[in-house]
Amino acid sequence: MGLVNKIMKAVEALTEDESVEKGNDFERYVVDLFDKKYFSIVQWSTDITRKHDRFVESDAGPDLTIRYIPDGEIFYVECKFRSGLYEEKLHWSKPEQLKRYQDFARENRSPFFVVIGLGGTPSHPERMFCIPLEEVKYPALYPSIFEKFERKPDKNFFWKNGFLK
């Protein structure tokens, strides 16, 4: 029984490491779509909880805090990569994560977007969506919701009047 538990824990750790690496790759991909001439990265979360099981308050917020250089406006981006749909829905977060993001957005009173890569690889997603957090009511979304926010995965981001496209 001890050997089986050790094997299960090792498999779980490898799967988690792979998931973390996919998340990191997708974050790098998203950051590269923000032209340095127009956008600066104010903060990039380190997700220290990946290294320790203790809750870290700063990890409760979004992956990226970005400034649009021309007017100094700040906005937030959470990056998620998913290989595919599950039960015909896009499962992008856990309920407690969604609540933390909503609380963060309410407290900080700045635009907050969820950028999701779907299919392909984290460094070359087949599809991409940039969804304002206020449109994300649930941790799993039907295509009728997220497809309204589809964008070309290789197109640089554009900021206008408080909207990220």
N, C-alpha and C positions, 0 to 999 in steps of 0.2 A: 504494500500500500504506500509506503514511503517513497519508493522509486516512481510510482505512477504520479504521485503528487508533485515530485520534483520535475518530472517530464512535463506535466501540465503547466507548472509555473514557468518553465523555460519557454514553452511554446507561447504562453501568454505574454511573456516579456519580449520575445521576438516579434510577435504581432504588434504589440504596443510600439516597439522601436520603429517598425516599418510604417505604422500610422503616423508617428511623430515626424519621421523623415518626409513622408508625403505632405504633411501639413507645412513643414519648413520649406519644401520645394515650391509648393503653391504660393506661400507668402512671398518668396523671392520673385516668383513669376509676376504676381500682382504688383509688387513694388516697382519692377522694371517697366510697368505700363504707365507709371507716373513720371512724366518728363521733368528732369531736374531743373529745367529752365522755369517751370511754372509751379512746381510742388517741392516742398521740403518735408522730410520725415522728422516730425517733432519727437515722436516716441515710437519705439518698436518693442512690443512686449516680449519678455524673455521666457515666459511660461516656465518659471522655476518649479512649478508643481510637477513638471515632467521628471525632475531630478529628486524630488522629495515628496512625501505624502502629506506635508503640512500645507494648509490653505494659506495662500499669499494674496492679500487684498488687491494689490496692483494687477494680479493676473485675472481678476474678475472683469476687468474692462476689455476693450477691443484690442485686436492685434496691432493696429496702427493708429497713430494720431498724426494727421497730415495738415500742413498749412498750404493754402493756395497763396503763393507769393505775391501776385499782383495786388490783392486787397487784404492779405493777412488773415483771411477767414480760416478757422480751424474746423475740421470734421474728422469723423472716426470711421474706421473700416475694420470689419471682422472678416477674415478669409476662411473659407471652408471648401475643401475638395471632396467630392463624392464620386465613386466609380460608376454608380448607377442608381436607379430608383429601387425602392423596396416597397412591395405591395402597391405599386403605381404612385408612390409619393416620394418626395425628396426629403429625406430625414437629415436635416442640417444641424440640429442641436439637441441637447437634452432640455427638458422643461426648466430645470433650475438655471441653466445657462441663459436661456431666453429671458427669464425674469431678471437675472443680473444685468444683461445688456439693456433691457428696458429701464431698469432702475438707474443705470449709469447714464443713459441718454437723457432721462428726466432730470437728473441732478446736474448734468453738465450743459444742458440746453444748447446743444450744437447738433448739426446733422450727423446721423449715424447710418452707415450702409453695410449690408451684408453682401460680400462678393463671393459667389459660389462658382466653382469650376465643376463641370459634370462630364464624365466620360474622358477617354483618352488617358493622358498622364498628367500629373500635377504641373509639370513644366510645359505641357502642350495640351491643355484641355480641349475637348471637342466643342463644348458649349460653355458659355459664361453668362452669369446673371448678376446684375447690380441692383439690389433691392433695398429701398429705404426701410429702415427698421420698423417704422410705423405701419408698413404694409405686411409685416411678418407677424402674424397673430399666433402662430402655432409652431412647434418644433419640427413638424412634418408638413410639407406643402404639396398641394395638388398642382399639376401642370397649369391649370387655369389661372393660378395665382402667379407662380414664378415666371412663366413664359412671357408675361407682359413686360418683363424687365430684362429680356435677353439682349445681349450685346455681342459684337464680334470679339472672340477671345484674344485676338492679337492686336486689337486697336488700342492706342493710347487712351487713357482716361481724359475726360474733358469736364471742366467745372464751370457751371453757369447758374447764377441766381439761386445758389444753395442746393443745386442738384448735381450729382455725379453721374456722368453718362459714359 
